[in-house]
Structures are given as C-alpha cells and as structure tokens.
C-alpha cells in the first residue's frame, strides 16, 4: 500500500457516503457490470435503457436503493463511444472510479472538506457530462476527487476555490440526455496528480496504461469504506 493509500485509509472511520445521507449505507448493493458477468452476456449495456433495466433488476430484487461498484472493472459499457475504441490492450474499458447508480436528482455530497478546483460540462456522448473536481489536502499532500454525470444545474454558482465542507450537498445526478447517454449515476474518482487537467480526467483506461492510472487513482473504497472488510 502506498503512503497516499494509507492516508486515505486512516483518514476517518467509515462508512461514509457521497450520495444523499438520508439513504443508509445498508441500502447500497454491489453490482457487477464487468465483461465477466454472465448475466450481461446477452445484454447491450452500452444502451442506457438496457443498463437501467439490469440495475433495476439487481436493486429491486434485493430491495436496495443504490447499486454501486466498478473500481478497475473491465466493461463493455463503452463499446459504442468513439473516445474509447482501440485494438487489443489499447481499448479503453477499465473503470478507474466507483459508480453509484441511483435516481436522477439524487443529491451528491462531498466526503471531505476542500475547494472547487474546476468544473466543466464534458458533453460529448459517452463522456462525463457536467463534472466537478474538488481539491483536498491531507497535511501538505494535495489530491483531488472527481464527480461526473451531474445535472447542468450542479455547475451553476460554482467558482474556482469555492470552499466545500464535508457533508455539503455539491451537486445532483443528471438525467441520461445530460450525463451523456448513461443510466443515471455518479462517477466518483480519487486522483493524486491531476496534471494540467481542468474539469476532466480520464475515468476509464486501457490495459496498456493501467499501471500508471491505478497508482494515480487509488480505490475510493479506501476512503469511503462501504465494502468488506469495512462493512459486511
Ligand atoms: Zn464511472
């Protein structure tokens, strides 16, 4: 485990949420959207309606409200989006954050205090849609959290360096037309070194680039502690 991963792990006791705090963590259920899930073999999950039907099946069947997961998951979700194509180990299909699949309009909450680093509507089909990046510090150590697939209104009234407290509502989930072409969900990603990126950072990478991205984008569960061994 790297020094940064230890900082995330030891920062606070979990579990903590990045969605409406009135929905208890016990209502969260893991979902497998990987290429290895046999239930998806005959489904075109790159179609947001088909993807939503599958999510509803998992959530309703289990009487849970939010399906989540996807860190380092290899997916077929991006097959039809032009920004993701590539041959062999250059195809971008490995997911670098955690997705929380919940209803349009669900509140998004900052898990840590910080400031707004940047925000942007990444409106190309298959991209993030409205996106916010917060900057945080553990001591001298800066790092970033990214929130993708938000509503347009989530970007209103923001400015660079706007202060955010842990637990503040910072956004709401966008609908499929806005988010852009996915079932409603939050993409949450931790980024150590943001480089020159503003309002955007890759949320999916290829096998070829996985090593570097995995080091720079640790498992958000280290901070949130919503899956075993933290909860379960
Ligand atoms: Zn995602």
Boltz pocket constraint, residues with backbone or C-beta under 6 A from the ligand:
constraints:
  - pocket:
      binder: B
      contacts: [[A, 70], [A, 95], [A, 97], [A, 98], [A, 99], [A, 186], [A, 187], [A, 188], [A, 203]]
      max_distance: 6.0
